[in-house]
Amino acid sequence: MSNLINPPRILILATTASMIEQFNMHNIMILKSLGVKVHVGTNFEEPGNITQKKSSEFRQKLEKMDVTCHQVDFLRGVGNHKQNKKALVEVISVIKENKISGIHAHSPLGGIIGRRAAHKTNTKIIYTTHGFQFFKHGRIRDWLIFFPVELFYSKWTDAIITINKQDYDCAKHMFAKRQYYIPGVGTDILDSLSTSDESKESLRKEVRAKLGIADDEYLIISVGELNNNKNHETVIKAISKLNNPKIKYVIAGIGKKRKQLTSLIQQLGLSSQIKLLGYQDDLNGLYYAADLNAFISKREGLGLGGLDGVARGVYIIGTMNTGMADYIVNNDIGILIDDPVNVQEVSDAINISMHRKHNKKSLEFLKKFDYSFVDKTMQDIYRKEFLGQ
């Protein structure tokens, strides 16, 4: 088989190492199973929502898997002209020096720079959008800025992969040769659904004891980077407005807003109710310990931190007009709010949630988000797009 003699070389590209680590390990394994030589291009030095130590360990893990790693000096967000140009030159160099035959790009900036590089080098490219920056009923400013950019770069795209239905409907009106919808990036849904109630209760008690949460206290969790988009600040203000000392709140994640959030917690006199846990390797116990998952991001492609909580039986407050609408399909699962920065709306949703319980019988539909289904779909896409099968 010619692939084994001269295997295709595929570059997985993303702005941060955390995006590779959290969303692309299964993609790497799928490509390797197809006989592909995998390269990864990302910023390992400023790795996103994982620690520098974790990033270094992750790079070593990839190299042990015979994945070739390339440091690309991406900035986060939209970057700036000078640094984006530098990153473009670096990506083009990786493509040429390693005879890359295909690219799978992620994140808005990674998608733009990846597609520019692919266009300049005549390299095939797939782009996975983890949530367009514009969305139904979103800000007009975002539509005016980001929609024309995505529309233009779709001309240089062989295939767009979307992970929620709203983005898929939008992608169908763009210029990419092909559009695919997959339900998320995959997670361990089946394992979560099959975990016994006894195991869940045991882990719940253990983690709540470690956190110092009493049986009669109501634990809210949020999982995600401490940044503006994840919107932890509004949850903190909503808890202050409720003025209920039985409500406890923990946030798992790192980020640039830690000092600002700490200051807000102290200012509102909530230090005894709210804890910033930092980076957490294992979130399983935290989900089982929680009574509510507050996941009110301003923008989300799907919101894995929300989906994982739902699969573990945690009631959720999510944001309408995001990918969360694909799994928060009724009030038995959670509440979708219109305005994630409206403190009154969020506090009302918390208050309602305290009197509801997750209906676990309604979770069978979540199986489509499991790795077993998503990985099979991705394998078919890779076969078609990169191997011509």
Buried (B, 14 or more C-beta within 10 A) or exposed (E): EEBEEEBBBBBBBBBBBBBBBBBBBBBBEBBBEBBBBBBBBBBBEBBBBBEEEBBBEBBEEBEEEEBBBBBBBBBBEBBEEEEBEBBBBBBBEBBEEBEBBBBBBBBBBBBBBBBBBBBBBEBBBBBBBBBBBBBEEBEEEBBEEBBEBBEEBBEBBBBBBBBBEBBBEBBEEBEBEBBBBBBBBBBBBBEBBEBEEEEBEEBBBEBBEEBEBEEEBBBBBBBBBBBBEBBBBBBBBBBBBBEBEEBBBBBBBBBEBBEBBBEBBEEBEBEEBBBBBEBBEEBBBBBBBBBBBBBBBBBBBBBBBBBBBBBBBBBBBBBBBBBBBBBBBEEBBBBBBEBBBBBEBBBBBBBEBBEEEBEEEBBEEBBBBBBEBBBEBBBBBBEEBBBEE
